[in-house]
Amino acid sequence: MYIYLTLREFTKGSMEKAWAILDQRKIGLFEIEDFRHALVYMGVYLTRDELKSAFSFIDANSNSVIKYLEFVEFWIAGEAKLLNASSVDAVEGTESFGGGHNLIFELEESILEHICKVINQRELSLWEVFRFFDEDELGYLAKN
């Protein structure tokens, strides 16, 4: 869900734009390395295991290549989950705990995970910039 939310946010909900980002070589499919490049382009940095897991989630037939129809299925499933989450608990007092499964809670977790990763990435980037300018490793920057 995190990858779907990131793509949706980055492309303002356009499935076509999301596909264009992933299929940068314009060959009608993308592989894990293309996927990694697209995520980095969007500011998402995953560990190798997270990347493999996210890729295999979209790669429905497990052939290490994601074609357009697999991506469409992934996108539609993400949209459905969002629609489900927004319709659950729409009536005040309605509980959505069907067997301990709460779509709203899952969606909130995904959004929080996304926010934390963005914050962590920005903090790491700022720290790297600071370290670049703090050549003497003083912990502060001087005018000169």
N, C-alpha and C positions, 0 to 999 in steps of 0.2 A: 504493500500500500504506500510505503514511503516513496518508492520510485515513481509510482503513478502520480502521487500528489505533487512531487517535484516537477515532473513533466507538465502536469496540468497547470501549475502555477507559472512555470517558466514560459509556457506557450499561450497563456491566458485561455486555456481550455480547448485549444485547437489540436485535434488529433492529427491533422495533416501537417501542421508545423512540428509536432512532436516526432512524427515519422521522418520528416526532413532532417531533423537534428540527428536522429539515430542512423539513418541511411545516408550518411554524408558522402559516400562514394557513388550514390545514385545507381545502385545495381539491383535494387528490389529486395535487399536483405541486409542484415548486419550480423557480425560475429562479436565475440566477447571483447575483443580489442577495440572495435568500433564503439561498442557500448561504453567501455571505460573512457574513451576519448570524449564521447557525448556527455557523460556524467561530469567529467572534469570541466568541460566547457560550461556546464551549468553550475559549477562550483560545488559539486558533490564528490567527496573523496571517500571511497570505500576500501576496506581491507580486501585482500585477495579472496578470502572466504566469503565476505559479504557480497563481493562482486559476482562470484560464482553462484551463490545462492539466489541473488536477484535475477541473474541471467537465466538460470535454470527454471525459475518460476515463470518467466515469459516463454521460454523455449518448450512449448507443450509437447512436441514429439521427441525431445532430447537428442536432436541431431547436431547440436552446437552451432546452429544457424537459425536466426529468427527471420521468417519471411513476413510479408505484410499482413496476411490473414491471421497469423499467430499474434501479431502486435494488435490487430483490431480486436481479437478476442480478449486480450489483456486489457485494452482500453475500455471495452464495453463492460467487462467485469468490474473494473474500477469505478466506472460511472454508476453501475448498478449498486455497488456497495455504498457509494455516496448517497444515492437516492434512497436506499433502504435505511441508511443511518438517519437521514433527515426526516423520513416518514415515521420511524420508530419514535415513540414517546411524543408524537405530535399532539396527542390528546392528553391534557393534563391528568396526571394520576395514573397513566398507563405505564406498566412496567415491562421492560424488554428482556428480562432475565429468563430466557428460554433455555433451560438446562445449563445455566451458568454462562450463557453466551450473550454478550451485550455489544451490539454493533456500535453504539455511540461511544462506549468505552474504548473499543478498538480504534475507532477513528480518532478519538482524542489522543490516544497513545501514539498513533502514527504522526499526528500533527506535532505533538510535543517532541517526539524523536527528531522530526525534521527541524524544528526550531533549535533544539540543542545542538544538532550537527552543524547548522549554519552558524550559530554563535561560536562553537568551538573552532570552526574553520576560520572565522574572521579573527578570533583571538590568536590563533596560530600564525596567521598571516601578519598581523600587527607585530607580534613578537619577533618574527623573522625580519621584518623591516627595521624594527628597533635594533636588533642585534647587528644588522648590516651597518647602521650608522654609528653604533657604539663600538668602534674598532678597538678601543683600549679596554673594553669590558669593565667600565666604571659603574655601569648601572644608571647612568644619566647622560644626557647630551649637552655638550658645552657649545657656546656660540662659534668657536673656531672649529 
